[in-house]
């Protein structure tokens, strides 16, 4: 005997002579479950809304949070009198002399890798935090310049900084 026909045989033996019990269960289902099940017929599942909800749950924000603050900004170069005994290597391990681009800053209060923009200097240019400063300069930023003369010419400015946080 096949297994499926054996199950049918067992079901028929179990409910033989219990037709009033089956009728009672069917009536209970009709009274309590059918209104609930029939209300599902009017519920339309929109795949777009479902996927939007899933996307909101698992996606990361693609728009960075922008903080604006005013602070003192200075400049420095890769000289031993302005830095430590390895002036080209930043605290994050970035080699300033090898890359030779004036798009990095030193800052103590932002995480390494944070992007910063100074709209009054150049609204299109982004700087990346790759270095730290002496602990007495906890509320300023220091832009790296290729020469000491450029850094001195920059001086000390009170600027608006836009900080892009992930």
N, C-alpha and C positions, 0 to 999 in steps of 0.2 A: 504494500500500500504506500502511495506517495505521501510525503509529509504534508502537503497542502490539503489533500483529501482527508488525512488523519485529523488535521485541525478542524475541518468542517464537521467531521464525525463527532469530535469531542464537543463542539459547540451545540450540535443538534441534541446530543445526549444531555448536556447541561441544562438547556432550556426546554426540554420535553416536558409538557404538562405544566409549564410555568408561563402560559400565555398572558394571564392576568398581571403577572409581575412585569413582563415586557411592555404591556400596554400602559401600566402605571409609570414606568420609567420614561416611555415615549411622551406621555402627557406632561410630565415634569420638565422634560427637555423643551417641549413646545411652549410651555408657560414661561419658563425662566430664561432659556437660552436663545430662542428665536428672535425676540425683540432686540437683543444685543447683537446678534449676528446680522439681522436685517439692517440695523443702523450702519453697519460697516459698508453696506452697498452704496451709501451716499458719500462715503469718504473716498476722495480721490487722491491717490498718492502721486505727487508730482516729483518725477525724478530730479528735476532741476533743484527744487527746494531741499530734497534729501541730500543731494551731492553738495549743495552750498553749506548745509549744516555740518556735514562731514569735513568739508574743506576748512571751515572755520575752526573746527576742533583740532585738526592736525596740522594746519599750516602755520607758518611763522609770518609775522608781519613783514611785508616787503617795503613798507615805508618806514624809514628810520625816525626815531623821535628826535626832534631838533630842540635843543636848549640854547637859549641866547643869554649871554652874560657879558658884562663890561669888566675888563681887567687890564692890568699892565702887561705889555708885551715888550720883550727885549730881544736882542739877537746875540748870537755867539758864533764862533768859528772853531775850527779844529786846531787850536794852539794849546800847548801844555800849560801856559799860564792861565788859560780860561777853563781847562778841563783837568783830567788826571793824566797819568803817565802814558795812557794809550788814547790819544785824542781822536782818533778816527773811529774807534769802536764805541758804540753806545751801550747803555745798560741792558738793552734787549739783544745785543749782539749784532746789530745792523752796522755795516761798514760805510760811514759817511764819505770817506775819501774815494772809495771804489765806485759808489753810485754817483757822487758829485752832483746831486740835485738839491735845490733849495726848496724842498717840499716836506721837510720833517721838522718836528718841534720836540722840545723837552718840556715835560709838565709832570708835576707830582700828584695832582688830584684827579687825573684821568687814567683809565687803564691803557696799557700799551696797545696800539693798533686803532685807537679811537681817531676818527676823522674830524678835522676842524677846518672851518673856513672863516676868513676875515674879509667881510664884504667891502670894507673901505680900502683895503690894500688891493685885492684882486678878487672880484666876486666869482670868478671861474676856477680859482686855484684852491685845491684841497691840500691840507697838511695832515700828516699822520704822526701820532705820538709814538716815538721810538726811544726816547731817552728820559732820564730823570735829572732833576736839578738838586742843588744843595737844599737841605731841609729848611733853611731859613726863607726860601722862596716858594712857599706852599700855595700862594695865591696868584701866581703869574705864569706866563708861558714864555718860552725862549725859542725863537726861530733860528735854525742853523743856516749860516751863510758860508759861501765858499772862501771868503777872505775876511781878515780882521778889519780891513778898511771899510768894507761893506757893512759889517756888523756895527762898527762905530758910527757910520753915517746913519744907519737905521735908528740908533739911540734907544730911547725908552718912550713908548707910545701907549696911550690909554685907548684901547680899541674894543669894538664889539666883536665877540667870537660866537660863531654858530657851531655848536657841538652836536655831532650826529651820533646818536646812540642807537645800537641795534635793538 
